[in-house]
Amino acid sequence: MTILKDLEFRGLLHQITDREGLDKKLSEERVVLYCGFDPTADSLHIGSLLPILTLRRFQQAGHIPLALVGGGTGLIGDPSGKANERTLNGPETVVAWSQSIKEQLSRFLNFSTEIENSAELVNNYDWLGSLNVIEFLRDVGKNFTVNYMLAKDSVDSRITKGISFTEFSYMILQSYDFLKLNETKNCSLQIGGSDQWGNITAGLELIGKTTDQRAYGVTLPLVTKSDGQKFGKTEGGAIWLDASKTSPYQFYQFWLGTADSDVIRFLKYFTFLSHEEIERLEEEVKSQPEKREAQKQLAREVTELVHGGEALESALNITAALFSGNIQDLSRQEIEEAFKDVPSTTLEQDDIALIDLLIAVGAAPSKRQARQDIESGAVTVNGVKVTSLEAVAKDLGKLGEAYLVVRRGKKNYYLVQFA
């Protein structure tokens, strides 16, 4: 099966220029392609995962991916898909964020020089940072009419609210990236999200006007949930690829919570499972949805892909321990990860009575209520029900030599750390 057929099966072809010509080129030669990632934060989030994994699919099919970090364009700001002007970040910030993103991209592509289709990391600041404005306007800007640029969705959608000349120029800079990579790396294909169609086709226009090369563009679909909610967001914010911002356990739980109506689509998008395996899981969703086998497979595949095998095992261990209530065997790190988002309290002394502890962590509003909760069996500490009104924290056994996990009722968790 050709790479385009595989992308088609997975629903990853949103728009494409000259499908027949690109299919022929991909079948006849090793194609160099690129996708850009602007450093708008110190980590990429799962919204960036789709183009990253698409680069990986092309590499697995024998082609050469260029992962471009926008150290230059990141100083300008892309208006695509944004209702308002971006806040400009300082050069030092963009440099630091660019380095973080380079390290993240390195997890997904094979940069080994021992293979013929080794991936490459490039930073557009290397050529944009040294541009002479007069030469750039004469040699590059001359190829774009204002009318042409105004017709692009990324610009047109901002006209009523206003768009600065800075962001208006972004399209030209990205077009120049494509031209530069075409000239220096023989890059003939750019991929990106559906909001990048205008920027990509502008680059094709520039290449067509200034060279005799034939180039192509492909956009990927905007990922949304079937209920219309934005993908990759939770009450706690974005789902990041950086484990320090979104822990592997939280990451695993996000995918595990995928709705039946979305799970097969996400398996196609975000995993490298075979077509046959995905179709088998699709039947499982229809016949035995209560088993949630497709969701479990999705969560395992993507967590291991992003964070590695050890992090996946830890996420599975935490999940099993919380489900069974047997949390005594969790490591200190796993406790911190599992209860990262629950109310936490740090105490100096561990000789505090459980009644007072419940008040200190906010689990009970008064001693009377605390006593009632303990006597009724509504309080567990470290997964063990405690019914003694005389219980003292130091006698309840700290997890990881530092923590007590207090639960009141079925769902109200509190984490206590002793300094």
N, C-alpha and C positions, 0 to 999 in steps of 0.2 A: 504494500500500500504506500502511495506517495505521501510526502509530508503534508501537502495541501488536502489530500483526502482524509488524512488523520485529523487535521485541524477542523475539517468540515464535519466529521463525525462527532467531534467534541464541541461543536457549536462555537468555535473560536474565530471563524471568518466573518467579520462584520462587514467590512468594505475591502475591496481589493481592486487595484488597477491592473488591467490587462491579465486576467486570470489565465488565459491560454498561453500568453507569452511567458509569464512567470513559471507556470507549470513546466513548460518546455525547457526553460533555463535551469530550473532546479533539477530536472532529470538528466541534463547533459553536462553540468559542471558543478564544482564546489562553489557555492555562492557565499559571499561575505555580506552579512546583514548587521544592522545595529538597532538598538533601542536606547533612548536617553532617560536618565533619572536625575532630576534636579534635587539638590540637597536643601529641601525646605524644612528639614528636622534632622536630629542626630541619628535617626533610624528610619528605615522604610517600614511601611505597614502592609497588611495583607492585600490592600488595593494594588500594590506594586507586584504582588506575587504572580499574577496572571502573565504579564509581559516577561518577567524573569523566567518563568517556567516555559514560556513559548520559545525564548532564546535557547533554552536547554533542549527542547524538542528538535529544533533545527540542528543543533550540534549533534544530537544523537542520530539524526538523519544524514550526517556527514558534512554539514555546512559549517561556516566559521562565524561565530557570533562576536560582535563588538559590544561590550557593555559600556555605555558612555555616561560618565558622571558629569553633570552640568555645573562644573565649578565656575564657568563663565556666565551661562544663562541663569544660574542660580542667583547671581548678583542683580539680575534684571527683573525676573518674575514673569511667569507665563499667565496670560489672561484667560487661557482656555478653561472653560467650566467654572470660572470664578465670577461672582456677581459684583465684587468690589475689588479695588486696587489692593495688591498684596503689600504687606509691610516689608520694606527692604531690610535685609540682614547685612551686618558688617562683614568686610572681607575675612577677618579672623574667624568669625563664626562659620562662614561658608566653607573655608578651608578645612576647619575641624570636622564639620558635618560631611564634607566630601570624602574625607579619609574614612569615616565610620561607614559610609555607604559602600565605598570600595571594598572594605573588609566583608560586609554582608554579601555583596554580589559574588565574592570569591567562593562562597559556600556552594553555589548552585551550578557553576560552569567549570569545565575542565580547562585549566590554564597550563597544563603540562606541555612543555615544548617537545616532548617525545612523541606527540601525536600530530598528524598532518593538519587536522582542523582545530588546533589549539585556539581557545578563546583569548580575547585580549581586552584589557581595561584601558579606556582612554578618557581623558579629561579635556573638555572643550576650552577650558581656560588656557591650555597650552597654545592655542591659536587665536582665540578671541581676545586674550589679555594683551596681546602685542599689536592689535590692529591699529592702523593709522586711519583716523576717521575720514579724512579727505579721500584717500584711496578707496576705503570701503564704500563710501557713498557713490563714488564714480563707477567703481568696477562691479559692485554688487547691488547697491540700492537702485541704480539706474534700471535694473531689470524688473522692478516692481512698480506698478502704477497704484496710486492711492485707491482708485476705483476697485481694482482687483483685490486689494487688501480689505477694503470695507465690506466686500461681499462675503468674506469668510465668517463663519458662525462665531469664532472666538472673538472677533472684533465687533461684528454686527450686534451681538447680544449685549455689548457694553456701551454702545453709542448713546443710549438714552441717559444712562447714569454718568457717562464720561469715561474716557480712557486716556491715560497719560501717553506722551510720545514714547516714554521709556518702554511701557508694556506694548504699545503699538509696534515697536521695532522688534519685538521678540520673534515674530514670524520670520523676519529676514535673517536674524541670527541663527535660528534653527535650520533654515534653508541653507545657510552658509556651512553649517556643520555637515549636512548631508553632502554638499559639494566637496568640502574639504576631505571627508572620508572617502568619497568616490575617487578623488584625485590621488590620495596618498595610500589608501588601503584597498582600492578596487571594490569599494562597497557599493552594491547596486540595489539593496533592499532596506527599507526602513519599516519597522513595525512600531505600533503604539496603541494606546487606548483610543476609543472612538472619538474622544474630544480632540485628538491630535490630527484628524483627517485634513483640516485646513492647512496646518503647518507642514504635514507630509507632502501634500500635493503641491504646495508652494515650493518645496525643495525639489520636487520632480521638475517643475517648471524652470527653476534656475539651472539645474543640470542640463535640461534640454536646450536652453538658450546659450549656454556657455561651453558645452562640450558636445562631442558626437556619441556620448555614452547613452545607453538605454537603462533607465532605473525604474524601480517598482515600489509600491507602497501597500501595506496591509494594516488594517486596524482591527482591534479585538473588541468584543462587546463590553459595554458597561455592566458590571456585575451588580445586580440588585437581588433582593429577596423576593419571593413570589408574592408577599403581602405588601410590596412596595417600599419597605424599609430599606434604608441605606445599608449596604453590605460592609462588614468590617468594623461596625460601631457597636458598642455596648453601653450600658449605663455608666461604666467606668471610663469610657472614652474609646479611642482607637485600639485595634488589636495590632500590636507592633511585632516586628521580627526580632527585635532585641529582647533577649531573655530577661534583662534587668528591668524592662518596661512592661512587658507582658510575660509572666512566668510560663514555662512549658506546661504546667498543670492548667493554668488559666487558658492557655492556647488550646490545649487538648479539649477542655470543656467547651470552648467556643464551637469547635467543629462537631463535638458530640451532640450539641444542642440543635443541630441543623434540622429543619422541618422536612418531613417526608416529601413535600412538594419541591424541595430544592436539592435534596441530597444527591440524586443521580446527575443532575447538571453540574454540581460541584465536584463530584467524582471525575467527571469528564474534564472539567477545567483544571483541577488542582492535583490530580494524581497521574501516575504513569501506568496504572492498571491497564491490562489488555481490554480490547473491545468486548471479548467474550466474558471476561470477569465482570465488567461493568453491567453487561446485559443480564448476567446471572443475578447480580445484586438488585437489579431493577425488578426482577421477578420476585425476589425476597421481599422487597418493599410492598409489592402488591399482595402477596400471599400471606406473609407473616410480619406485618409492620411492627407488631409489639416487640419483636426481638431486636429491632434497631441495628441489625447486622451491618447495613450500609453505612449508618452513622459511625459505628465503631470502627469500621474499616477506613472511612474517610479521616477520622480523627487520628488513627494510628499512622496512616500513610503521610499525612501532611505534617504532623508533629515530628516524626522521624526525619522527614525531608528537611525541615527547617532547623530543628534543634539536635538531631542525632539520636542514636539508639539508646544511650544511657539516659538522656532526658525523657525519652518516651517511656522507658521502664519505670522511672521515678513517677511520672504522671499517672501511669497505670497503677502503681503501688499506692499512691495517695488516693486515687479514685476508689480502689477496692477497700482501703482502710476506712474511708469515710462512709462508704455504702454499708459496710458491716458493723461500723462503730468501733472496730478494733484498731485504735490508733496508737497503741503503745509501742509498736515496732517502727514507727516513723522516725526518721533521722531528724536532727535539729533543722537541717536545711529544708527537709520536706515539710516539717511543721510550719516553718516560716512561709513557705510557698503556698501551702494549702490554706492557711488562715491569713493571708496577706490583706484581704479586704474586710475582715471582721473587726469589730471594735477591739482595741488592744489597750492594755494598761501595764505600766511598768511600776513595780513595787520594790522598795529597798529590803524589807524584811519578810520572811516567809512564816513567821509565827502568828500570822493573822488568822482569826477564826473564819470559817467558811461563810458564816452569816454576814460578817463584815466585808468579806471579799465580794460577795454578791452585790452589795451596795456600792463598793468601790469601783466595780467594773460596769455598773449600770444595769445589771441583770435584775435587780429588785429595787423598788423605791424606798423600802423601809425594812427594819428588822422584822416586823410582824409579817410582812409579805415573804421575806427571805425564809423565815421559819416555816411558814405554810408551804412554800415551794419544796423545801427539803423534806418535810414530813410526808408530803403527797407523792414523793418520788419523781418530781419534775426536774431535779437537778442531777446532772452527771458531770464528773470531772475525769478527764482523760479516758472517756468512754465507759466509765464505771459509775453506776448509780450510787449516790451518797444520800443516806437517810438519817444519819446521826447529826443531831443539833450541836454536838460537841466537836465536830470535825474541825481540824486545823490544817491550813494549807501545807505546812511542811511534812505532814504525815500522809499526804495524798499521792506522793511520788511524782517528781518533776520529769517531764519528757525532755530528752536532750539535755538533761541537767539544768534546765532553765525555765521550762514552760509548764503552765497548766492550761488545758483547754476546757473551758467551762461551757456547758450547754444547759439552757433553760428551755423546757418544752422540746419540740421536735426540730426547730429550725434556728433558734436564737443562740448563736455561738459568740464566745468572748475569749480572747487570748490574753493570758497573764504572763508577763515575763518578770523574773526576779533578777535584779541587777547584781 
